[in-house]
Amino acid sequence: MRRKPPNGPPPEGGYVRRVELRRDEVPSYDAYPFNIPCVRGLDKLELDRHVTIFVGENGSGKSTLVEALAVAIGLNAEGGSKNFNFATRESHSSLAEFLQVVRGSEREQDAFFLRAEGTYNVSSEIERLGRDLFASYGGESLHERSHGEAFLALMVNRFFGEGVYVLDEPESALSPSRQIAMLSLLHDLTHQRSSQIVMATHSPILMAFPGARIYSLSENGIEQVKYEETEHFKVTKAFLSDPAAFVRHLGTPLTS
């Protein structure tokens, strides 16, 4: 049965305060995933009580880090809640085995790992577990919706509150207008339904969540940055200011 949504923000400090790498136990920093710069230099990583966002280029380690965090707090590597244990392909890294999760004074009542590329597999697992679960996911099979609709429906109907929700590149399933709608949903979850969000994203729209703690992952490791300092913001702003300048070298003029 779906719980009555709580009121207010998450507890001071959040459900997960920080994550630490047990560096002395790492077998080698020359092998994956410990050779990724953001992991190789990782010691203690503080999480925001509301929203923590990881940004960076492809291959920077965003998905590796959020996946490991999800597994470290007890979630299925391919997505779902703590009750999901399916695996279509064992491909997650060993990083979670070396992470220490430092929790706050209160324990979350809900948790879910949602990655855009795994929505189909999560939807299939829901069907396998039985139609009785459909009520918690919008009343019908998620396979009967488009990818983006299924993704939002899952968040709207299944994220009950008082939870830790880990998201991996959710913009992959969403149009810009749906990303803005997602911002509103995230604000409701964090400020009215006592939840904490950890997210990896390329989307400058989702990065704009007010007050989010943003970590930039690069060859230099991991550092906290302001929204306007992210490469995603700078490139998007420059492109929208003069899109013709960006495509002029292609030899194809823009048309209305």
N, C-alpha and C positions, 0 to 999 in steps of 0.2 A: 504493500500500500504506500502511495506517495505521501511523504511527510508534509506537514504544513510548513511553508517557507519561513525561515527565521527573519528577524528584523535587525538591521544595523550592520556595521562593518565587521571584519574578522577581528579576533583578539589582538591586543597590542603585541607587535612582533610577529604576528602571523602564526599559522600552524607549523610551518617549516621556517625556522629562522635562518639557517644557513646549511650549506653542504661543504664537507671537508674531504679532501683526498688524503687517504692514509699513505702518504708518500713512501714511508719506509717499507711498505709491503709490496710496492710495485716491482714486478720482476725485471722489467727493462723499459727504459724510456726511448729505446730505439725501435720498438715494435708498436704496431697499431693496437689500441687507440692512444697509447701514451706518448707517441711521437707527434701527435697533433699539437701545434703550439699552444692552443688554449687549454689543453689538458696537461701538457708538459710543465707549464708554469703555474698550474692550479694549486692553491693551498686551501684557503678558506674563501667561500663565495657567499656573501650575504644576500638574502632574498628580501624583497619588499613585502610588506604585509598585504598589499593589494595586488599589484601587477609587476612581474619581472619579465623583461623581454630580452632575448638574445638575437643579435643581428650580425650579419657578416656575409661574405661571398660564399658561393657554393664550395664545399670542401673545407670550410673554416671550422667545422665541428659543431655547429648549432644543433643539428638533429641528434648527433651522437650524445651530446651533453644532456639535452632534455629527455631523450630516451633513457639514459642511464639514471637520471633523477627519478623518472617515473618508475622504473624497475626498483630502485632503491627504497621507494616508499611503498612498494608492494603491488604495483600495477603490472598488467600484462605488457610485454614488450611491443606487441603488435597493436595494442589499443584495447580499450574497455575498462571495466571496473576491476576491483580486487577479486571479484568472483569469476572473471574471465581467465581462462588458461589455455586457449587455443593457440596453435602455432602453425601457420601455413608454410613458413620457411624460417629456420633458425639462423638469423642473420645479425642479431644484435651483438654489440661488443661486450667485453668482459668488464667495462669500466664500472658498472654498478657494484660489482663485488668489492671494489676498493673505495667506495664512497661511504662516508659517515654522515647520516642525516641528523642534524641537531634540531630538535622540535621545540615548540613553544610550550607555554603552560597548559594549553588546551589541545585536545586531540580532535582532528577533523572527523566529521560524521559521514563524509562522502568523499569519493575520489574517482577520477576518470582520466584516462589518457586518450586523447583524440588526435589522430594524425590524418590529414586529408587523404594521403595515399592508402590508408588502411580502412577507410569508411566502408568500402564494399565488404571487406572481411569481417568487420564488426557487425555489419547488417546481417551477414550470413550466419554469424554465431548467434545473434539474437533469435533468428528464425529457428535455428537448430535447438535452442534452449526451450522453445515453445511459445505459442501465441499468447500465453498468459502474460508475457513480458511486454507485449505490444502497447499496453496502456501507458507504460512508462516512457514510451518512445513516440507518442503522438497518435496511437490508436490503430496504426496500420503498418504493414511491412515497409521498412525504409527503402527496399528495392523497388517499390512502386512510385518513388519520387526521383527527381533528378538528383545528380550528385550534390549540387549546392543546396537544394531543398532538404535533402536527407541530412546533410551536415548541420544546417541550422535547426532542423526539427529535433535532431538528437540533442543539441545544446539546450534548446528551449524546454524540452520535455524531460530530459534525463538529468540535467544539472540541478539537483534539488536544493543546493545551498549548504552552508556549513562545511564546505568541501575544499579540497585542493584539486585544481583542474589543470592538467598539463596539455598544451596544444602545440602541435608541430606543423608549421606552415599552413594554417587554416585558410589563408587567402587563396590557396590553389583551387579551392572549390567554389569561391565566392566572387561575384561581380563587385565592382567598386561600391555600388549602392548597398549591396548586401554586407560588405565589409563595414560600412558606416552603421548599418543596423546591428552588426555584431558588436561594435563599440558600445552601443547603448545597452546591449545585453550584458557585456562585461562590466559596465558601470553598475548595473542593477545587481549582478552577482557579488561584486566586491563591496559595494556601499550599502546595500539593502539586505543581502542574503548571506552575509558573513562568510564570504569565500575568498580564496587566494588563487591567483592565476600565475602560471609560469608558461611562457610562450616563446617559440622560435618563429621568426617571420622575416620575409623580404618586403612586406607591405608598409609603405610610408603612412598609409591610412591607419593601420592598426598600431604602428609605433607611436602615433599621436595621442594615445590614451593619456589623459591628464595625470601627471605625477608619477608615471611609470618609471621604474628603475631600468635603465637600458644598458646592457653590456654589449660592447662591440668585440667580436672575435676576429682575429687577423693573424698574420705571420708573427706579429709582435706579442701574441698572447691574448689576454682578455683584459679589457679596461672599461670602466663605467664612463658613459658619455651622455651629453645632452642630445635631445631629439634633433636639434638643428645641426649638430656636429656629425650626424650619421651620413655616410656616403649616399644612402638611399634618398634622404631628404635633399641633399645637395644636387644629385643628378636629376631627380624628378623635378625640382624647382627650375633648374636650368633648362631642362627639356621643354617644360610647359611654357616657359618664358619665350622660347624661340625654337619651336620644333623643326622648322625648316632648316636651321643651321645644323641640326644633328643628322638630318637625312640628306643634306645636299651632296655629300660625297658619294651617295649611292647612285646619283644620276637620275633619280626619279622624283619629279616635283610633287609636292603635296597637292591634292585636289579636294575641293569642297564636297 
